[in-house]
Structure formats: C-alpha cells, structure tokens
Amino acid sequence: MIWGLKKLHGILKDDKAAMEDTEEAADDLKFASTDLRDATDDLADAQERVKDSAAKVDALTQSYEDLKTAVETVLDMTETAT
C-alpha cells in the first residue's frame, strides 16, 4: 500500500514537472510569436522604405536625363548659332 502511494506520488510529481515545462514552453512560444510579428512588421516597413527610395531614385534619374537633354539642346543651339 505504501509502495503504491509512493509510486503515485512520484508519478504526480513527474506530471507536475512536465506540466510546468509545458507552460514554460507555451510562454516561450508566445514570446517568439510576438517577436516574429514585430519582425514581420519591421520587414514590411523596410520594404515600404525601399519602395519609396526606389521611386525617388527613378524620379532623380528622369530629372537627370531631362537636364542632360536640355543641356545638349542648348549646346546644339549654341553651335548652330555660331
């Protein structure tokens, strides 16, 4: 009888430890999930900034090409006038 109670106590003690480990793992998973969500949000923000920067580079490139064309036109007009 006492042996059975000791055995049951050991099983319950092991079950309690396993339950605590499971709770800790669940907490770790919750924190990891939050970290992943934050990282996903940060990545989306970074992608938006890259997209905005690419649009600015495209606009600057177009402005440069327009300015280059204007300078070439003025040079051609100057050569023609002389």
Secondary structure, DSSP 8 states (H G I E B T S, - for coil): -HHHHHHHHHHHHHHHHHHHHHHHHHHHHHHHHHHHHHHHHHHHHHHHHHHHHHHHHHHHHHHHHHHHHHHHHHHHHHHHH-
